[in-house]
């Protein structure tokens, strides 16, 4: 067995951002490489959140990992971030470990490519930043220099391999970048799920409540759906399990959607709202999730709230394997029709069956399941 140490590194996220993903990924790595020394490197608050999640789901596992807290950059200026990233990358490569970047910025990827030597072994997870490949490069000189388009097309060091969080993402890579990303592994987005619903879980007997998770932006599609549904059936309710992008959106949507706010809500309030809804409403343009994973999809699975969603590459790839987890709609018209049908033909048996399928399907995303497929993705 290769016992060369593994360094898992989160080079940019602070606090809770990406902590659930990183905790589940770290958990899977620890299960896969049981006899290998593992270090997790990140900013202090982020490390605290990751450790807390691990302790909640696998008590004692955090004691096996060496935790290394990095200093935060002194400011957000480009020069400061450049120097900070350069020092960080040189330091982690000097450990001679197998390195896994949980995320990486365009600037850091450029620095990594410049710094890697022939025998370095590095893996880097590419998150939503690759969504930029579907858009033109920004016009400024610095933006062009640090554009992901340019950085990806630079020669790849032999020891660098990318990791994509979804097979649908690999299929949707624009043709111009297929060769640059040819050396990529694929994993399902790992997730620590809470226990399956208990006796206190809401049912549909009291009426249907459709919730949207996270940042719902300006919510134009949500407003249209809620307005049209409530014109036909006022018993159907809509609830925000998260927030909107601005006060104007709150004023526009608040008439039809409970809990409308333009401020992020607390974790406690998020959990309370998540428990009260009966279904997850997932609305986005058809091309919106071709190159990124969807946190709302995992929220729906986590809280066992069957989906009513607009067709898109990312969720479609999983819906094809588990169509019982919700209802797929091609258009907003179909979303409205699906909600009204659910409201008029309420069936506790069908609703409970959907939730049972979600319970079974979410096993695919657990650290234990990911551990079985990680060696193929990482090629360590």
Long-range contacts (C-beta under 8 A, 24 or more apart in sequence): 1-35, 1-36, 2-36, 2-380, 3-35, 3-36, 3-37, 4-36, 4-96, 4-97, 4-98, 4-121, 5-36, 5-37, 5-38, 5-39, 5-95, 5-96, 5-97, 5-98, 6-33, 6-36, 6-37, 6-38, 6-39, 6-97, 6-98, 6-99, 6-100, 6-380, 7-38, 7-39, 7-41, 7-92, 7-95, 7-97, 7-98, 7-99, 7-100, 8-38, 8-39, 8-40, 8-41, 8-100, 8-102, 9-40, 9-41, 9-42, 9-88, 9-92, 9-99, 9-100, 9-101, 9-102, 10-40, 10-41, 10-42, 10-43, 10-46, 10-50, 10-101, 10-102, 10-103, 11-42, 11-85, 11-88, 11-89, 11-101, 11-102, 11-103, 11-104, 11-105, 11-108, 12-103, 12-104, 12-105, 12-108, 13-42, 13-43, 13-46, 13-102, 13-103, 14-43, 14-45, 14-46, 14-72, 15-45, 15-46, 15-49, 16-46, 16-49, 17-46, 18-46, 18-102, 18-103, 18-127, 19-46, 19-49, 19-50, 19-53, 20-53, 20-191, 20-192, 21-102, 21-189, 21-190, 21-191, 22-46, 22-50, 22-102, 23-49, 23-50, 23-53, 23-54, 23-57, 23-192, 24-53, 24-190, 24-191, 24-192, 24-365, 24-366, 24-367, 24-370, 25-102, 25-125, 25-190, 25-367, 25-370, 26-50, 26-54, 26-65, 27-54, 27-57, 27-58, 27-61, 27-190, 27-192, 27-367, 28-190, 28-367, 28-368, 28-370, 28-371, 28-374, 29-100, 29-371, 29-374, 30-61, 30-64, 30-65, 31-367, 31-368, 31-371, 32-371, 32-374, 32-375, 33-380, 37-66, 38-64, 38-65, 38-66, 39-65, 39-66, 39-67, 39-68, 39-95, 39-97, 40-65, 40-66, 40-67, 40-68, 41-68, 41-70, 41-92, 42-68, 42-69, 42-70, 43-69, 43-70, 43-72, 44-69, 44-70, 44-72, 53-192, 56-192, 57-192, 57-367, 58-367, 78-142, 81-107, 82-107, 82-111, 85-111, 86-111, 86-115, 89-115, 90-115, 93-117, 93-120, 93-122, 98-122, 98-123, 98-380, 99-123, 100-124, 100-125, 100-163, 100-378, 101-125, 103-127, 105-129, 106-146, 106-147, 106-148, 106-151, 107-146, 109-148, 109-151, 109-152, 110-146, 110-151, 110-154, 112-160, 113-151, 113-154, 113-155, 113-156, 113-157, 113-160, 116-157, 116-159, 116-160, 118-157, 118-158, 118-159, 119-159, 120-157, 120-159, 120-160, 121-159, 121-380, 122-157, 122-159, 122-160, 122-161, 123-160, 123-161, 123-162, 123-163, 123-185, 123-378, 123-380, 124-160, 124-161, 124-162, 124-163, 125-162, 125-163, 125-164, 125-165, 126-162, 126-163, 126-164, 126-165, 126-184, 127-165, 127-292, 127-293, 128-291, 128-292, 128-293, 130-164, 130-169, 130-173, 130-291, 130-292, 131-290, 131-291, 131-292, 133-173, 133-174, 133-177, 133-291, 134-174, 134-287, 134-290, 134-291, 149-177, 152-177, 152-180, 152-181, 153-177, 153-180, 156-180, 156-183, 161-185, 161-378, 161-379, 163-187, 163-377, 163-378, 165-189, 165-293, 166-293, 166-314, 166-317, 167-317, 168-290, 168-313, 168-314, 168-316, 168-317, 169-290, 169-291, 169-292, 169-293, 169-314, 171-313, 172-290, 172-291, 172-313, 173-291, 185-376, 185-377, 185-378, 185-379, 186-377, 187-370, 187-373, 187-374, 187-377, 188-364, 188-365, 188-369, 188-370, 188-373, 189-293, 189-298, 189-365, 190-365, 190-366, 190-367, 190-370, 191-298, 191-301, 191-302, 191-362, 191-365, 191-366, 192-366, 192-367, 193-301, 193-302, 193-362, 193-365, 193-366, 194-302, 194-303, 196-304, 196-359, 197-304, 197-355, 200-275, 201-275, 201-304, 202-275, 202-276, 202-277, 202-278, 203-278, 203-348, 203-351, 204-278, 204-346, 204-348, 204-351, 205-348, 207-235, 207-236, 207-237, 207-278, 208-235, 208-236, 208-237, 208-278, 208-279, 208-339, 208-342, 208-343, 208-346, 209-236, 209-237, 209-238, 209-239, 209-276, 209-277, 209-278, 209-279, 210-236, 210-237, 210-238, 210-239, 210-277, 210-278, 210-279, 210-280, 210-281, 210-308, 210-339, 211-238, 211-239, 211-240, 211-241, 211-273, 211-274, 211-276, 211-277, 211-279, 211-280, 211-281, 211-305, 212-238, 212-239, 212-240, 212-241, 212-242, 212-280, 212-281, 212-282, 212-283, 212-296, 213-241, 213-242, 213-274, 213-280, 213-295, 213-296, 213-299, 213-300, 214-241, 214-242, 214-295, 214-296, 214-299, 215-242, 215-243, 215-244, 215-245, 215-264, 216-240, 216-242, 216-243, 216-244, 216-245, 217-244, 217-245, 217-249, 218-244, 218-245, 218-246, 218-248, 218-249, 219-244, 219-249, 219-252, 219-253, 219-257, 221-283, 221-284, 221-310, 221-332, 222-253, 222-257, 222-281, 222-283, 223-252, 223-253, 223-256, 223-257, 224-332, 225-281, 225-283, 225-332, 225-335, 225-336, 225-339, 226-253, 226-256, 226-257, 227-256, 228-336, 229-336, 229-339, 229-340, 229-343, 230-256, 232-340, 233-340, 233-343, 233-344, 235-343, 236-339, 236-340, 236-343, 238-281, 239-273, 239-276, 239-277, 240-273, 241-270, 241-273, 241-274, 241-277, 241-299, 242-270, 274-299, 274-303, 274-305, 275-303, 277-303, 277-305, 278-305, 278-306, 278-351, 279-305, 279-306, 279-307, 279-308, 279-326, 279-342, 280-305, 280-306, 280-307, 280-308, 280-309, 280-326, 281-308, 281-309, 281-335, 282-307, 282-308, 282-309, 282-310, 282-315, 283-309, 283-310, 283-332, 283-335, 284-310, 284-312, 285-310, 285-312, 286-310, 286-311, 286-312, 287-312, 287-313, 288-312, 289-313, 289-314, 289-315, 290-314, 298-365, 300-325, 300-326, 300-358, 301-325, 301-358, 301-361, 301-362, 301-365, 302-362, 304-355, 304-358, 304-359, 306-351, 306-354, 306-355, 306-358, 308-335, 308-338, 308-339, 308-342, 310-335, 318-361, 321-361, 322-357, 322-358, 322-360, 322-361, 324-353, 324-354, 324-357, 325-354, 325-357, 325-358, 325-361, 326-354
